[in-house]
Amino acid sequence: MTHGMILHQEDEIKKISEEDLNLLKQKVDEAIGRVNEDSSAVSVFCKEKATLAGEALSFYVKQLKRQLSIGLPQESQPYWKLVKKNIHKVENALVELFKIDPGYVYLLAEEYPDSAVWMCQSLALEKVDKLSSQYSLLWIDLLGEKEWRSLAYLSPSVGLQISLELMVHGETKFSPFCFSIQKDKNELSTQYVQLLLKNERRDVQHSANEYLATKNLADNVEWLLENTKAEDNLFSHILVRSDRTAWFRELYINTEQNMDTEMVCWATVLELPEVEDLTGKIEIANEFAHVVFALSGDTSRVADILTYLKSADENTIDQWVNTLYVMFGEQLPLQPNQLGIDIEYDSAINLLVEWWQQSSYGGGSKLRLGKRIHFESSVDVLLSPHIHAELRLWVWKELCIVSRAYFPWSPYLMPEKQMPSLLRFKANAAAKERFNLRSRHAIVGY
């Protein structure tokens, strides 16, 4: 039997257990010990090359993730192409070292754990060792779940997809974590998740029911509403409730009491009639104001926003220029990713002020990418290479809720993983119709 895959005799589901992880760790430790004990000139050279490659790979992967955080990269984008090309070169170099001894790659975990995980989840190494992705599981604790997840999002490895499923079946402490990655990468099926619940998997019970509830399966919706607290996952509760606006109105109670919390963002998504003037009341300095204005598209206080930005720090300016881009799109005289690179922050504010003074927008316009807020312009926000992940995530939540059509997505997936999902959703005629009727739904409490 292949190491790392133990067959469950009763239901014939393969799984990776704690015992398998220990065996994998033993193999890694042996390989690292072997190359560390080898003091030959060749081994010293190989270790030096591996360290340099690990450092370079860590840098390039961070650049890759940064590009994803500031917008959906286009394959023709020069810097995106350059980073991917450099990653490919470093991968090939490390694969050659792996062929000499796997220890040269595993050794990276001590100084560059992100590089070790990346390599083990790469297609380049998978061609040499089809089980390489399983070794990356050993460094979840070392790297941290958030960082490990971000690398798993970027991996196209079929082996990793299999390894995540085997980990879920293995009932280790990482099973719920691996299940959540499967969900975010859209690698789950209803039948697979129902099987987990049938097998009374309590460790993934919450996540499994939550996933099936997004499919509008009545029993799972009922379980979610009865067994989870709304404040722990407000998105899911709003998504699955048929009476969501009326329910949220009771929960929200009073706009003034919740003005400094994330609740103002959800109130904006749902377009509660009683918060129609929310953008007129909220302080521009409010932590969530930039999200509220991006979601509402309300242009009535652009002059106030620009006045505020004259004395704001660079991070705040970044946030608000992203918000303005969500509103005006290409009609804005600059793109968010030009800040601090092609144009200094002070100059950018002056440019925006001059542009706004010369613009012909009415005070009550509500815009998204320079058009009225509708389904197509909202999906185009998710497809934009110029809008940061935070606001794209909020618009995604809005699309799922208002369209009543949940689809798994993350701005941190590779473009080739994001695009098919987004284009399929954009072609969903029923979702489009429901989204474009949003105002009527808000009024009647739908």
C-alpha positions, 0 to 999 in steps of 0.5 A: 500500500502506498505510504500516506494513504490508508484504506478504511476497510468498512467504507473503502474511503482512503484517508490520511490519518495522524499515523500517516502524518507521522510517517511522512514526518519521519521521511522528511526528518530522515531526508533533512538529516541525511543532507545535513550530515553530508559535508561534501563539497557537492552537498554544501553547494546544493544546500547553498543553491537551495537556500538562495532558491528558497529565498527567491521563491519566497519573494516571488510568491509574496509578489504573486499574492500581492498582485491578487490582493490589489485586483484580478490580474490579467494574464497579459499584465507584464509584471504578473507574467514576469513573476510567474516566469521567475517562479517557474525558473526557481521551481525547475532549479529546486526540482533538480535539487530534489532529484539529487535528494529530497532533503534539499527541498524539505530543508527549506521549511526551516528558513522559508516554510512558504517556499517548502509548501509551495514546492510540495504543492507545485505541478513541477514537483508533482511530476517527479513525486506524485505524493509531494503535496502530502508533505506540505501538510506537515507544515500547516502548524509551522506556517500558520493556517492563514498563510498555508491556506493562501498557498493552497488557494494558488496551487493547481495540483490535483495531488493537493486536491486529493490530499485535502480530501484524504485529510478530511476523511482522516479525522485529524485536527486539520480536517475542518481546515482542509474542508474549508479550503475545498469549499473555497476552491469550489472542489466539493460536491453535494454528494460528498458533503452529504456522505460526511454528514451521513458518517456522523462527522461532528468535526465538520458538521458545522461547515458541511451543513453550512455548505449544503444550506447554500444549496437551499436544502431545507434540512440543512438550512434549518440546522444552520439557523437552529445550531449556529449564532448569527453573530458568528456567521452573519453572511450565511444567516442572511444568505439562507433566510427567506425573511432576511430583511425583516429578520435583520431589521429586528437584529439591527434595531437602531442604526445609530447604535451600530454606526461604528460596527460592521452592521452598517455594511450589512444594512447597506447590502440589504438596502433597508428603507430606514437607512436610506440616508445612512451615507448622509449620517455616517462619519467619513472617518468611520472605520467602515465608511469606505465600504458603505459608500462602495456598496451604496454607490452614493456620490453625494459626499465625494467632495467631503471625502476628498477634503478628508483625504487631504489630511489622511494617511496613505493606507486610508487614501488607498482605501478611499481611492478604491471606493471611488474606483468602485463608484466611477471606474475608468472615469476616475482620473487614476487607478488605485494601483498607481498610488505611490508608484506612478503618482504621489499621494498628495498629487493624486488628491489634487488631481481628484479634487480638480477632476471632481470640480469639473465633473458633471455628476449629479449630487444624488447619483448612485454609481458602480464603475461609472454606471448605475448599480446593476448585476453586470457592473457588480460582477465586473467589480469582481473581474476588475484588475484595479480594485482591492480584495476587501471591496471585491469581497463585499461586492461578492457577498452582496451579489450572493445575497441579493441574487439569492445565488451563492457561488464559492469564490475568493479574490486570492485564487489564481485568475484561471480558477476565478474566471470560469466561476465568475463568467458562469455567474455573470451568465446566470439569468435568474440571478441577474433578474433577482439582483436588478429587482433589489430595491423592490425587494428591500421595500417589501421586506423580501 
